[in-house]
Amino acid sequence: MNDTTFEMDEKMREMCRLKTPTERFKMGCSMYDASRYLITCSILRNNPDISKAGLQKELFLSFYRDDFKPTEREAIIAHFEKFFCFQGI
């Protein structure tokens, strides 16, 4: 869905083009941090007793579920469980 007019879309693109690469990078980092925070809050609200490994699994699936084959996803998720168990977290 795109409810933005062409003119406003062009204005936003122009504003972004005027920013320095560092400013654009910081904007991207800020957007990532905000989305990670919102997703984390949602996961914790729905499962307040979730383990650290479980939280990492859910975050990973929220961001990257469709980017990996099922076998690859399971291998990555298994790594979270080993890491957090090893770290004693």
N, CA, C and O atoms as a GROMACS GRO file, in nm:
protein
  356
    1MET      N    1   0.084  -0.117   0.000
    1MET     CA    2   0.000   0.000   0.000
    1MET      C    3   0.089   0.124   0.000
    1MET      O    4   0.187   0.130   0.074
    2ASN      N    5   0.056   0.219  -0.081
    2ASN     CA    6   0.129   0.344  -0.084
    2ASN      C    7   0.027   0.458  -0.092
    2ASN      O    8  -0.037   0.479  -0.195
    3ASP      N    9   0.012   0.529   0.018
    3ASP     CA   10  -0.085   0.638   0.022
    3ASP      C   11  -0.017   0.775   0.015
    3ASP      O   12  -0.078   0.877   0.049
    4THR      N   13   0.107   0.778  -0.030
    4THR     CA   14   0.184   0.902  -0.041
    4THR      C   15   0.175   0.955  -0.184
    4THR      O   16   0.191   0.879  -0.279
    5THR      N   17   0.150   1.082  -0.199
    5THR     CA   18   0.144   1.139  -0.333
    5THR      C   19   0.282   1.137  -0.396
    5THR      O   20   0.384   1.135  -0.326
    6PHE      N   21   0.286   1.136  -0.527
    6PHE     CA   22   0.412   1.136  -0.600
    6PHE      C   23   0.496   1.257  -0.561
    6PHE      O   24   0.617   1.244  -0.540
    7GLU      N   25   0.434   1.372  -0.550
    7GLU     CA   26   0.506   1.495  -0.518
    7GLU      C   27   0.571   1.486  -0.379
    7GLU      O   28   0.686   1.525  -0.361
    8MET      N   29   0.497   1.436  -0.283
    8MET     CA   30   0.551   1.425  -0.147
    8MET      C   31   0.661   1.319  -0.142
    8MET      O   32   0.760   1.335  -0.071
    9ASP      N   33   0.643   1.212  -0.217
    9ASP     CA   34   0.745   1.108  -0.224
    9ASP      C   35   0.875   1.165  -0.280
    9ASP      O   36   0.983   1.137  -0.229
   10GLU      N   37   0.865   1.243  -0.384
   10GLU     CA   38   0.983   1.307  -0.443
   10GLU      C   39   1.048   1.405  -0.346
   10GLU      O   40   1.171   1.414  -0.339
   11LYS      N   41   0.966   1.478  -0.272
   11LYS     CA   42   1.018   1.574  -0.173
   11LYS      C   43   1.099   1.500  -0.066
   11LYS      O   44   1.207   1.545  -0.028
   12MET      N   45   1.048   1.388  -0.018
   12MET     CA   46   1.119   1.308   0.083
   12MET      C   47   1.251   1.254   0.027
   12MET      O   48   1.353   1.255   0.096
   13ARG      N   49   1.246   1.207  -0.097
   13ARG     CA   50   1.370   1.157  -0.158
   13ARG      C   51   1.474   1.268  -0.171
   13ARG      O   52   1.592   1.246  -0.145
   14GLU      N   53   1.429   1.386  -0.210
   14GLU     CA   54   1.522   1.498  -0.223
   14GLU      C   55   1.582   1.535  -0.088
   14GLU      O   56   1.701   1.563  -0.078
   15MET      N   57   1.500   1.534   0.017
   15MET     CA   58   1.550   1.564   0.151
   15MET      C   59   1.657   1.462   0.192
   15MET      O   60   1.757   1.498   0.253
   16CYS      N   61   1.634   1.337   0.159
   16CYS     CA   62   1.732   1.233   0.192
   16CYS      C   63   1.860   1.249   0.110
   16CYS      O   64   1.970   1.228   0.161
   17ARG      N   65   1.845   1.286  -0.017
   17ARG     CA   66   1.963   1.305  -0.102
   17ARG      C   67   2.051   1.419  -0.052
   17ARG      O   68   2.172   1.418  -0.074
   18LEU      N   69   1.991   1.516   0.015
   18LEU     CA   70   2.067   1.630   0.066
   18LEU      C   71   2.146   1.597   0.193
   18LEU      O   72   2.235   1.673   0.232
   19LYS      N   73   2.114   1.487   0.256
   19LYS     CA   74   2.185   1.448   0.378
   19LYS      C   75   2.320   1.386   0.342
   19LYS      O   76   2.338   1.331   0.234
   20THR      N   77   2.412   1.397   0.435
   20THR     CA   78   2.543   1.336   0.414
   20THR      C   79   2.530   1.184   0.431
   20THR      O   80   2.433   1.137   0.490
   21PRO      N   81   2.625   1.109   0.380
   21PRO     CA   82   2.622   0.963   0.401
   21PRO      C   83   2.615   0.927   0.550
   21PRO      O   84   2.546   0.832   0.587
   22THR      N   85   2.685   1.000   0.632
   22THR     CA   86   2.682   0.973   0.776
   22THR      C   87   2.542   0.996   0.833
   22THR      O   88   2.495   0.917   0.915
   23GLU      N   89   2.477   1.102   0.791
   23GLU     CA   90   2.340   1.129   0.839
   23GLU      C   91   2.244   1.020   0.793
   23GLU      O   92   2.157   0.978   0.870
   24ARG      N   93   2.258   0.975   0.670
   24ARG     CA   94   2.171   0.868   0.620
   24ARG      C   95   2.197   0.738   0.696
   24ARG      O   96   2.104   0.664   0.727
   25PHE      N   97   2.324   0.710   0.724
   25PHE     CA   98   2.357   0.590   0.800
   25PHE      C   99   2.295   0.595   0.940
   25PHE      O  100   2.238   0.497   0.987
   26LYS      N  101   2.307   0.711   1.005
   26LYS     CA  102   2.249   0.727   1.139
   26LYS      C  103   2.097   0.712   1.135
   26LYS      O  104   2.038   0.656   1.228
   27MET      N  105   2.034   0.762   1.029
   27MET     CA  106   1.889   0.746   1.015
   27MET      C  107   1.853   0.598   1.006
   27MET      O  108   1.758   0.552   1.071
   28GLY      N  109   1.929   0.522   0.927
   28GLY     CA  110   1.903   0.379   0.912
   28GLY      C  111   1.922   0.305   1.044
   28GLY      O  112   1.841   0.219   1.078
   29CYS      N  113   2.027   0.340   1.117
   29CYS     CA  114   2.052   0.277   1.248
   29CYS      C  115   1.940   0.308   1.344
   29CYS      O  116   1.895   0.220   1.419
   30SER      N  117   1.894   0.431   1.343
   30SER     CA  118   1.785   0.471   1.431
   30SER      C  119   1.656   0.396   1.398
   30SER      O  120   1.583   0.354   1.488
   31MET      N  121   1.628   0.380   1.270
   31MET     CA  122   1.506   0.307   1.230
   31MET      C  123   1.516   0.161   1.271
   31MET      O  124   1.418   0.102   1.317
   32TYR      N  125   1.635   0.101   1.255
   32TYR     CA  126   1.654  -0.038   1.296
   32TYR      C  127   1.635  -0.052   1.447
   32TYR      O  128   1.564  -0.141   1.494
   33ASP      N  129   1.698   0.037   1.524
   33ASP     CA  130   1.686   0.033   1.670
   33ASP      C  131   1.540   0.046   1.713
   33ASP      O  132   1.495  -0.024   1.803
   34ALA      N  133   1.468   0.137   1.649
   34ALA     CA  134   1.326   0.158   1.685
   34ALA      C  135   1.244   0.033   1.654
   34ALA      O  136   1.161  -0.008   1.735
   35SER      N  137   1.266  -0.028   1.538
   35SER     CA  138   1.189  -0.147   1.503
   35SER      C  139   1.224  -0.263   1.595
   35SER      O  140   1.136  -0.339   1.636
   36ARG      N  141   1.352  -0.278   1.628
   36ARG     CA  142   1.393  -0.386   1.719
   36ARG      C  143   1.330  -0.366   1.857
   36ARG      O  144   1.285  -0.462   1.920
   37TYR      N  145   1.327  -0.242   1.904
   37TYR     CA  146   1.266  -0.212   2.034
   37TYR      C  147   1.117  -0.247   2.033
   37TYR      O  148   1.068  -0.311   2.126
   38LEU      N  149   1.046  -0.205   1.929
   38LEU     CA  150   0.901  -0.231   1.922
   38LEU      C  151   0.872  -0.380   1.914
   38LEU      O  152   0.779  -0.429   1.978
   39ILE      N  153   0.951  -0.453   1.834
   39ILE     CA  154   0.930  -0.597   1.822
   39ILE      C  155   0.963  -0.666   1.954
   39ILE      O  156   0.890  -0.757   1.996
   40THR      N  157   1.070  -0.624   2.020
   40THR     CA  158   1.107  -0.682   2.151
   40THR      C  159   0.995  -0.660   2.251
   40THR      O  160   0.958  -0.752   2.324
   41CYS      N  161   0.941  -0.539   2.257
   41CYS     CA  162   0.830  -0.509   2.349
   41CYS      C  163   0.710  -0.599   2.321
   41CYS      O  164   0.646  -0.649   2.414
   42SER      N  165   0.680  -0.619   2.194
   42SER     CA  166   0.566  -0.704   2.157
   42SER      C  167   0.589  -0.849   2.200
   42SER      O  168   0.499  -0.913   2.255
   43ILE      N  169   0.709  -0.899   2.176
   43ILE     CA  170   0.742  -1.037   2.216
   43ILE      C  171   0.731  -1.052   2.367
   43ILE      O  172   0.671  -1.148   2.416
   44LEU      N  173   0.788  -0.958   2.441
   44LEU     CA  174   0.786  -0.966   2.588
   44LEU      C  175   0.645  -0.951   2.644
   44LEU      O  176   0.611  -1.013   2.745
   45ARG      N  177   0.563  -0.868   2.579
   45ARG     CA  178   0.425  -0.851   2.625
   45ARG      C  179   0.347  -0.981   2.607
   45ARG      O  180   0.265  -1.018   2.692
   46ASN      N  181   0.373  -1.051   2.497
   46ASN     CA  182   0.301  -1.176   2.469
   46ASN      C  183   0.360  -1.296   2.542
   46ASN      O  184   0.293  -1.398   2.558
   47ASN      N  185   0.485  -1.285   2.587
   47ASN     CA  186   0.550  -1.396   2.655
   47ASN      C  187   0.649  -1.341   2.758
   47ASN      O  188   0.770  -1.344   2.735
   48PRO      N  189   0.599  -1.291   2.871
   48PRO     CA  190   0.688  -1.223   2.967
   48PRO      C  191   0.794  -1.312   3.031
   48PRO      O  192   0.893  -1.261   3.083
   49ASP      N  193   0.776  -1.443   3.028
   49ASP     CA  194   0.873  -1.534   3.090
   49ASP      C  195   0.970  -1.595   2.989
   49ASP      O  196   1.036  -1.695   3.019
   50ILE      N  197   0.978  -1.538   2.871
   50ILE     CA  198   1.062  -1.594   2.766
   50ILE      C  199   1.210  -1.587   2.807
   50ILE      O  200   1.253  -1.493   2.872
   51SER      N  201   1.286  -1.689   2.768
   51SER     CA  202   1.429  -1.692   2.797
   51SER      C  203   1.503  -1.598   2.701
   51SER      O  204   1.446  -1.553   2.602
   52LYS      N  205   1.630  -1.570   2.732
   52LYS     CA  206   1.712  -1.488   2.642
   52LYS      C  207   1.724  -1.555   2.506
   52LYS      O  208   1.713  -1.490   2.402
   53ALA      N  209   1.746  -1.688   2.506
   53ALA     CA  210   1.756  -1.760   2.379
   53ALA      C  211   1.624  -1.754   2.304
   53ALA      O  212   1.623  -1.738   2.182
   54GLY      N  213   1.515  -1.767   2.376
   54GLY     CA  214   1.382  -1.759   2.312
   54GLY      C  215   1.356  -1.622   2.253
   54GLY      O  216   1.300  -1.611   2.144
   55LEU      N  217   1.397  -1.518   2.325
   55LEU     CA  218   1.380  -1.382   2.274
   55LEU      C  219   1.463  -1.362   2.148
   55LEU      O  220   1.414  -1.304   2.051
   56GLN      N  221   1.588  -1.408   2.148
   56GLN     CA  222   1.672  -1.396   2.030
   56GLN      C  223   1.613  -1.472   1.912
   56GLN      O  224   1.617  -1.425   1.798
   57LYS      N  225   1.556  -1.589   1.940
   57LYS     CA  226   1.493  -1.668   1.835
   57LYS      C  227   1.378  -1.590   1.773
   57LYS      O  228   1.367  -1.580   1.651
   58GLU      N  229   1.291  -1.536   1.857
   58GLU     CA  230   1.174  -1.462   1.807
   58GLU      C  231   1.215  -1.336   1.732
   58GLU      O  232   1.154  -1.302   1.630
   59LEU      N  233   1.317  -1.266   1.782
   59LEU     CA  234   1.367  -1.148   1.709
   59LEU      C  235   1.422  -1.189   1.573
   59LEU      O  236   1.392  -1.125   1.471
   60PHE      N  237   1.502  -1.294   1.571
   60PHE     CA  238   1.558  -1.343   1.446
   60PHE      C  239   1.447  -1.378   1.347
   60PHE      O  240   1.452  -1.338   1.230
   61LEU      N  241   1.347  -1.451   1.393
   61LEU     CA  242   1.238  -1.490   1.304
   61LEU      C  243   1.159  -1.369   1.256
   61LEU      O  244   1.113  -1.366   1.142
   62SER      N  245   1.142  -1.270   1.342
   62SER     CA  246   1.069  -1.150   1.301
   62SER      C  247   1.140  -1.076   1.189
   62SER      O  248   1.075  -1.026   1.096
   63PHE      N  249   1.270  -1.069   1.196
   63PHE     CA  250   1.346  -0.994   1.096
   63PHE      C  251   1.382  -1.078   0.973
   63PHE      O  252   1.378  -1.027   0.861
   64TYR      N  253   1.415  -1.206   0.992
   64TYR     CA  254   1.479  -1.283   0.886
   64TYR      C  255   1.410  -1.414   0.848
   64TYR      O  256   1.468  -1.494   0.776
   65ARG      N  257   1.289  -1.436   0.896
   65ARG     CA  258   1.219  -1.563   0.873
   65ARG      C  259   1.222  -1.605   0.725
   65ARG      O  260   1.250  -1.721   0.695
   66ASP      N  261   1.195  -1.514   0.635
   66ASP     CA  262   1.184  -1.550   0.493
   66ASP      C  263   1.317  -1.544   0.418
   66ASP      O  264   1.321  -1.571   0.298
   67ASP      N  265   1.424  -1.508   0.486
   67ASP     CA  266   1.553  -1.494   0.419
   67ASP      C  267   1.636  -1.622   0.418
   67ASP      O  268   1.739  -1.630   0.350
   68PHE      N  269   1.592  -1.722   0.493
   68PHE     CA  270   1.668  -1.846   0.504
   68PHE      C  271   1.578  -1.966   0.478
   68PHE      O  272   1.457  -1.961   0.502
   69LYS      N  273   1.638  -2.073   0.430
   69LYS     CA  274   1.567  -2.200   0.416
   69LYS      C  275   1.540  -2.255   0.555
   69LYS      O  276   1.611  -2.221   0.650
   70PRO      N  277   1.437  -2.339   0.570
   70PRO     CA  278   1.405  -2.394   0.704
   70PRO      C  279   1.524  -2.460   0.773
   70PRO      O  280   1.542  -2.442   0.894
   71THR      N  281   1.605  -2.533   0.700
   71THR     CA  282   1.720  -2.599   0.764
   71THR      C  283   1.823  -2.496   0.812
   71THR      O  284   1.884  -2.513   0.918
   72GLU      N  285   1.840  -2.390   0.736
   72GLU     CA  286   1.932  -2.283   0.776
   72GLU      C  287   1.880  -2.211   0.900
   72GLU      O  288   1.956  -2.180   0.992
   73ARG      N  289   1.750  -2.184   0.901
   73ARG     CA  290   1.689  -2.118   1.018
   73ARG      C  291   1.711  -2.200   1.144
   73ARG      O  292   1.750  -2.146   1.248
   74GLU      N  293   1.687  -2.330   1.134
   74GLU     CA  294   1.702  -2.416   1.251
   74GLU      C  295   1.846  -2.420   1.300
   74GLU      O  296   1.870  -2.423   1.421
   75ALA      N  297   1.942  -2.420   1.210
   75ALA     CA  298   2.084  -2.419   1.250
   75ALA      C  299   2.118  -2.289   1.322
   75ALA      O  300   2.191  -2.290   1.421
   76ILE      N  301   2.066  -2.179   1.274
   76ILE     CA  302   2.093  -2.049   1.338
   76ILE      C  303   2.028  -2.045   1.476
   76ILE      O  304   2.089  -2.000   1.573
   77ILE      N  305   1.904  -2.091   1.485
   77ILE     CA  306   1.832  -2.091   1.612
   77ILE      C  307   1.904  -2.182   1.714
   77ILE      O  308   1.913  -2.148   1.832
   78ALA      N  309   1.954  -2.295   1.668
   78ALA     CA  310   2.028  -2.385   1.758
   78ALA      C  311   2.151  -2.315   1.813
   78ALA      O  312   2.190  -2.339   1.928
   79HIS      N  313   2.213  -2.229   1.733
   79HIS     CA  314   2.330  -2.153   1.779
   79HIS      C  315   2.292  -2.061   1.895
   79HIS      O  316   2.369  -2.048   1.990
   80PHE      N  317   2.176  -1.997   1.888
   80PHE     CA  318   2.132  -1.909   1.997
   80PHE      C  319   2.124  -1.987   2.128
   80PHE      O  320   2.172  -1.942   2.231
   81GLU      N  321   2.063  -2.105   2.121
   81GLU     CA  322   2.045  -2.186   2.242
   81GLU      C  323   2.180  -2.227   2.300
   81GLU      O  324   2.198  -2.224   2.421
   82LYS      N  325   2.275  -2.266   2.214
   82LYS     CA  326   2.408  -2.305   2.263
   82LYS      C  327   2.481  -2.185   2.321
   82LYS      O  328   2.544  -2.196   2.426
   83PHE      N  329   2.474  -2.072   2.254
   83PHE     CA  330   2.543  -1.952   2.300
   83PHE      C  331   2.493  -1.908   2.437
   83PHE      O  332   2.573  -1.884   2.527
   84PHE      N  333   2.362  -1.896   2.453
   84PHE     CA  334   2.310  -1.848   2.579
   84PHE      C  335   2.327  -1.949   2.690
   84PHE      O  336   2.341  -1.911   2.807
   85CYS      N  337   2.325  -2.077   2.658
   85CYS     CA  338   2.351  -2.179   2.759
   85CYS      C  339   2.497  -2.172   2.803
   85CYS      O  340   2.526  -2.180   2.922
   86PHE      N  341   2.588  -2.157   2.708
   86PHE     CA  342   2.731  -2.149   2.735
   86PHE      C  343   2.764  -2.023   2.817
   86PHE      O  344   2.847  -2.027   2.908
   87GLN      N  345   2.701  -1.914   2.785
   87GLN     CA  346   2.727  -1.786   2.851
   87GLN      C  347   2.663  -1.780   2.990
   87GLN      O  348   2.695  -1.691   3.069
   88GLY      N  349   2.572  -1.874   3.019
   88GLY     CA  350   2.504  -1.869   3.147
   88GLY      C  351   2.407  -1.752   3.159
   88GLY      O  352   2.381  -1.702   3.269
   89ILE      N  353   2.356  -1.709   3.045
   89ILE     CA  354   2.263  -1.595   3.044
   89ILE      C  355   2.122  -1.644   3.057
   89ILE      O  356   2.029  -1.563   3.058
   0.00000   0.00000   0.00000
